Amino acid sequence: MDRMSARLMPGKQRRRAAVVLAAVLCSLAVESCSSIGPGTVTRDRYDYGAAIGDSWKQQTLLNIVKLRYADFPVFLEVGQVIAGYQLQTTVGAGISAQNYISNSVGGPPAIGGSAAAAATYIDRPTIMYAPLTGTDFIKKLMAPIPPSAVLFLLQSGYSASLVLDIAIDSINGLANESRRVAMPRTADPQFAQLGRLLYELQLANALQVRIERAKDNSEAAIVTFPPAHQTPDIAAKIAEVRRILRLSGGPSYSVHYGGYSGRGDDISITTRSMLQIMLELGVLAQVPADDIAAGRAAPGASSDKPAVVSGRPLVTILSGTAPAADAYVAVQYKGHWFWIADGDFRSKSVFGAVMLLFSISDVGVRSAPPVVTVPAN
């Protein structure tokens, strides 16, 4: 028995080793099945955020160009993004043993073992799109931007001269320029001067905006020229603004939508709609001459009357057979590429302001998003 025990001992050790190996493989498989969600948050938020932002810019530029071609603007909103992940793992281990005593040699039992592991990773995102269409959407697209939205842009640090040129049609009777072919209009000479003065007051913190909410939940915008720490130069500029706008008293003035009221304590602003803003920018796009000659696109701003603010172009939308390598945003339409150069900071600022106006003006009618059930695996 002692001789037999000695002969069988190596077989027991081998069986134990095979069992330990199988246990290790199972443990590794269990660890690989731990949650994979947290590690995807940092990557996915950046990737999806960048992709949605780029597509939003492309959609806005495309609709600006389409209006130049008398095409209908279409907006598609990304309603929901559901990132689903699945990791399937399989693991197997087996042990086989054959006990025998060799007549010739007298060797130990034969021990055999096998193990296998496999994993399948599945990334299956679900993206919900909601088209912004219908009568309500068109009405909002054509409705004037609330004056409070324009003032929010001023408070956000955008230049008053830029904001006035983009979003305002007239202020206290002073008309802005219109570059559209169907409705060309020369700006009042004092309109550009007013924008420059307001911008200089912004820099000196001498122009402030306050939004007050009435009992009926309506908003009232107030523009204030605070008297504190006014230098003679700033006081002179405020007096010039009052003269141009025909204001009296002060230092605060209510801001309302509409034509000039004739009142000295009121600033009346006729704002543009988002459709008007896109039409005004579309006129500035460099559309191929063949498309204009063939009647596929409307003529643009005349070269003898360029669209400038403070001596600089308002926006430059280039075109060609292929976009520039450094394009900030580029879209293809009617066989041509249209883009804004990444090095054109002025055009990028104008384009960004337009996208902000879309957001804070709440353009679009959004229905309730669909309910999506994601199965647990």
Secondary structure, 3 states (H helix, E strand, C coil): CHHHHHHHHHHHHHHHHHHHHHHHHHHHHHHHCCCCCHHHHHHHHHHHHHHHHHHHHHHHHHHHHHHHCCCCCCEEEEEEEECCEEEEEEEEEEEEEECCCCCCCCCCCEEEEEEEEEEEEEECCEEEEEEECCHHHHHHHHCECCHHHHHHHHHCCCCHHHHHHHHEEEECCEECCECCCCCCECCCHHHHHHHHHHHHHHHCCCCEEEEEECCCCCEEEEEECCCCCCCHHHHHHHHHHHHHHCCCCCCEEEEEECCCCCCCCEEEEEECEHHHHHHHHHCCECCCHHHHHCCCCCCCCCCCCCCEECCEECCCEEEECCCCCCEEEEEEECCEEEEEECCCHHHHHHHHHHHHHHHHCCCCCCCCCCCCCCCCC
